[in-house]
Amino acid sequence: MKYAAFILGIVVIISIGTFITYRMLRPRHGENGGFSDWLKNPDYKQAAADYFASRKALTIPDDISDEEIQKMVDQLFDEKDKHFNFDRLQLVGMKAVPMLINALNNPKTASMKFGDGGYVPGPASPFERIADLLESSGSPQAAQPLANYMQHNDSYFRKYAAHALGNIGTSECIEPMLRALGDDDDYVRSFAMMGVEGGIRAKRCTPEFLDAMVPALTKLLDRPDNSVSGRAPGLLLAIDTNRAMSILLSSDYFSIENKQLQYIIRALNTAGHKIPHDTLLPLLKTLKPLVADYPHGYNYSEALIAYANHPDASAEELFRSELTSGNEKIQRAAAEALAILSGVTNAREVIFDALDKQGFDQLSSPQKHYYAVFMYDSEVCNGGHSQYFVNSSGDHWKSALAGLKAIGAEKRASILQEATKLFGTAGPSVDNDTRHRQLAAFTSKKDQVVDGLDNRYFECSENVEALLALYAIKHKEHFVVPD
C-alpha cells in the first residue's frame, strides 16, 4: 500500500538514511561512529546529499562494452564501491548477467566478506551484491550457480542465495528453494519466503514453481520455535487462496495448540478473508481466560480483529469491554475493532494518501493531530527523542503536542513538552536543518535529560495506538474515503 511505503520511507530511511550513506563511504575498520556521530555533525547531511545527487545522475551508454562491464563486476569486490559500480550494473541490466554468473563461480565469492569493524548497512560481501543484481535480472540462467550456494556451510550465503532464487521463481529454482524452506536456520527460511514474495510482486514466479512451494510452506505453519516471522500463511494465501483457506482453517493448524496461530489469523485479516463464526466464536471463548499466557494474548488480539471483520450483534459489547483490559495488545485490538465497526477501516491510509496529494498544511486539524502523533510515537519508540527531532517528522512537533492532548495522552504530552523546553523558550525550530544544529549543540547534560525523557516515554502506560483509533472514530468524517 502507498501509505505503508511512505511510512517506511519516513520512519526507517528518514534522514538517518542519509547518515547510512555517509557511513557506507567510510571504512569499517577502527570506526567509532554511530547515530550520535550523525547527530553531532550536521554537515554530514550535505556530503550525503551530494552523494545521492551523483548516484541519481548516473547514466550508462547503450553501446557499453563487455570489457567495461567486466571492470564494474570486478569492482564489486571493492568494499567501498566509490564509483557506484553496483548502481551502474543495475542500469546495465541483462547484458551484465553472464559476467555476474561467472563471478559466482569465483572461489573468492564464496568466502570473501567485508570488514567487521562495526555495523555498516549495505551489502556485506561481493556475493550479496552479485546475488542482488542477479535477483533483479530474474534470469533463470542464474538459478544453478545460485543453487550451489544452498550447500554452503555459512548460513549468510545460503540466505541471500535463497532470497535471489525465490525472486527468480522458475522451475530451475524449485529444488534449491525446497531445501531453503527446510533449512535449519530460521533466517534462511525467512529470506526464502521474502524472495518468493518479491518474485510474486514482480510477476516472475511460474505456476509450476509456486505450486511446488505449497507443501514446504505448509510445514512451516506449526513450527514450535516461532522462527519464521509469520510469513508462511500470507504467502500461501498469495499463491493459491482457495487451497490456502482449506489448509489454514483446518483443525491441524487453526488450533490454540499451534504456536503460529496468531500469524494465521493475521494473514486472514490482512487479506480480508472472513473466518466463519462456528470457527471463530468458540476460539474467542477458549482464548479469553488464557490471555495472560504467551502466545494467547496475541492470538486473542488477532481474533478480535477477525470478529470485527465478520461481526454479529454481540461484537461491539465485547470490544468495549476489552478497552479496559490490562493487556496493551488487547486494548489496541479492541479499539481497532471498534473503528472497523464504525467504518474507519484504515485511518492511516486515508491520511497518507491525503498527505501525498495535498501536503501536510492542507490536512484537516484531526488529520494533522493523528499524523503528527503517529509519527512522534513511531520515531521515539524507534530511536528516542533525538531521532524524532533530527528527522523531518520533528517539523510538526506543535501538532504532535496538540494531538497528544486531543487524544487524551496527557502524560506523553507532558514528556514532549519537557523535551521542547530543552531547545530554549522558542522551542525547537520547525526547520529541519536548523533544528539539527540545535540538537548538535546540546551539552552532555542535556543529552542525559533526553535519555531520561526517552525512558519515561517507554514506561508510560498510555496506549497511543488505541487512543488514536478512538480519536479516529470520534472524527470519523476525516478518516474515511468519501463515497
C-alpha positions, 0 to 999 in steps of 0.5 A: 500500500502507498501509505505503508511505503511512505511510512517506511520511507519516513520512519526507517530511511528518514534522514538517518538514511542519509547518515547510512550513506555517509557511513557506507563511504567510510571504512569499517575498520577502527570506526567509532561512529554511530547515530550520535556521530550523525547527530553531532555533525550536521554537515554530514547531511550535505556530503550525503546529499551530494552523494545521492545527487551523483548516484541519481545522475548516473547514466550508462551508454547503450553501446557499453562494452563487455570489457567495461562491464567486466571492470564494474563486476570486478569492482564489486569486490571493492568494499567501498564501491566509490564509483557506484559500480553496483548502481551502474550494473543495475542500469546495465541490466541483462547484458551484465548477467553472464559476467555476474554468473561467472563471478559466482563461480569465483572461489573468492565469492564464496568466502570473501566478506567485508570488514567487521569493524562495526555495523555498516548497512549495505551489502556485506560481501561481493556475493550479496551484491552479485546475488542482488543484481542477479535477483533483479535480472530474474534470469533463470540462467542464474538459478544453478550457480545460485543453487550451489550456494544452498550447500554452503556451510555459512548460513549468510550465503545460503540466505541471500542465495535463497532470497535471489532464487525465490525472486527468480521463481522458475522451475530451475529454482524449485529444488534449491528453494525446497531445501531453503524452506527446510533449512535449519536456520530460521533466517534462511527460511525467512529470506526464502519466503521474502524472495518468493514474495518479491518474485510474486510482486514482480510477476516472475514466479511460474505456476509450476514453481509456486505450486511446488512451494505449497507443501514446504510452506505448509510445514512451516505453519506449526513450527514450535520455535516461532522462527519464521516471522509469520510469513508462511500463511500470507504467502500461501494465501498469495499463491493459491487462496482457495487451497490456502483457506482449506489448509489454514482453517483446518483443525491441524493448524487453526488450533490454540495448540499451534504456536503460529496461530496468531500469524494465521489469523493475521494473514486472514485479516490482512487479506480480508478473508472472513473466518466463519463464526462456528470457527471463530466464536468458540476460539474467542471463548477458549482464548479469553481466560488464557490471555495472560499466557504467551502466545494467547494474548496475541492470538486473542488480539488477532481474533478480535480483529477477525470478529470485527471483520465478520461481526454479529450483534454481540461484537461491539459489547465485547470490544468495549469491554476489552478497552479496559483490559490490562493487556496493551495488545488487547486494548489496541485490538479492541479499539481497532475493532471498534473503528472497523465497526464504525467504518474507519477501516484504515485511518492511516491510509486515508491520511497518507494518501491525503498527505501525498496529494495535498501536503501536510498544511492542507490536512484537516486539524484531526488529520494533522493531530493523528499524523503528527502523533503517529509519527512522534510515537513511531520515531521515539519508540524507534530511536528516542527523542533525538531521532524524532527531532533530527528527522523531518517528522520533528517539523510538526512537533506543535501538532504532535503536542496538540494531538497528544492532548486531543487524544487524551495522552496527557502524560506523553504530552507532558514528556514532549513538552519537557523535551521542547523546553530543552531547545530554549523558550522558542522551542525547537525550530520547525526547520529541519536543518536548523533544528539539527544544529540545535540538537548538535549543540546540546551539552552532555547534560542535556543529552542525559535529560533526553535519555531520561525523557526517552525512558519515561516515554517507554514506561508510560502506560498510555496506549497511543495506538488505541487512543488514536483509533478512538480519536479516529472514530470520534472524527470519523468524517476525516478518516474515511474515503468519501463515497 
